[in-house]
Amino acid sequence: MIEMEHLAELKQFLASPKKIVITTHQKPDADALGSSLGMAGYLKKLQHQVKIITPTDYPSFLFWMPGNEEVLVYDENKTHAETEQYFREADLIVSLDFSDPKRIAPLDKLMEKSSARRLLLDHHIGNTHFAKYELWNVEAAATCELVYDFICLMEHQYLIDLPIAECIYAGIVTDTGSFKYESTSPALHRKVANLMEKGLTINRIHRLIYDNNTEQRLRFLGFALSEKLRILPQYKTAYFVLTADDLKRFNSQTGDTEGLVNYALSIAGIRMATILIERADGIKMSFRSYGTLAVNEIASKYFNGGGHKNAAGGKLEVSLAVAEQKFLQVLEEYKEVLNQNG
């Protein structure tokens, strides 16, 4: 069983009702939102006052998650004062699915000012250790798995009900690529079996996440695959380059590009896949790989990013053409590595 430092102290602290803020990274995915909602559901059962605050919006296909209607999405023009009050009055700030406060900007400034204690649950590398209480494990398949582990460490697994189970499962299934990634372990399957015993219906969750597309998103995917996919056999790499006009043409919404990079990686013989997206604040990049090729090293070294060995992200504040040129230069540098087996 996983261990946690200062657990006894945290148990004592949480023995009486507290004001708790839960936050997660920009553009939350299913693991970020699922871990937040699952943790919130658990803490509310202990009679704590809990508020989830996200720094940005997130995909509409996650709105089904139990408790989503209570999430406060930060908006400087509408919720700034309310958000500031929650952070100011909090006894505990729970940080989920990120290890560096910069990932929650602009909420990082509010957390820095807060006198609240910090609790971190995460599975990403690059932990800046800003929290006294940590359940940090880079071997974990998802932060949702760590939420499950945390509840068990607190000896409250009996409090996991169907809504909590659904939120936890959503993060696990997406962060494991439906259990196909190397992070999937026998222990993880046993945890999911325990969630199923709470009444979890797996096909329902899969349909809500994966079979809930808009017509525009499907047309956008078709356009991206037919017009924007570039394949470089000499580097065993495939990638997409999407302009702001491309996104505007299909009225792209938050989450519409999610998973697109995986189509490139599914091509036979491809070891690395990338997507470059022109956003208002810079060029966002996502990297995927198979086997021993560590894309988090590439993202960290060249693209101001990081992540997991086989799934990482980055960002450049340059033009799309410059970003693509730099990417191609990096491919040439990594040509020998990309053409290795494994």
Buried (B, 14 or more C-beta within 10 A) or exposed (E): EBEBEEBEEBEEBBEEEBBBBBBBBBBBBBBBBBBBBBBBBBBBBBEBBBBBBBBBBBBBBBEBBBBBEEBBBBEEEEBEEEBBEBBBBBBBBBBBBBBBBEBBEEBBEBBEEBEBBBBBBBBBBBBEEBBEBBBBBBEBBBBBBBBBBBBBBBEBBEBBBEBBBBBBBBBBBBBBBEBEBEBBBEEBEEBBEBBEEBEBEEEEBBEBBEEBBBEBBEBBBEBBEEEBBEBBEEBBBBBBBBEEEBBEEBEBBBBBBBEBBBBBBEBEEBBBBBBBBBEEEBBBBBBBBBEEBBBBBBBBEBBBBBBBBBBBBBBBEEEBEEBBEBBBEBBEEBBEBBEEEE
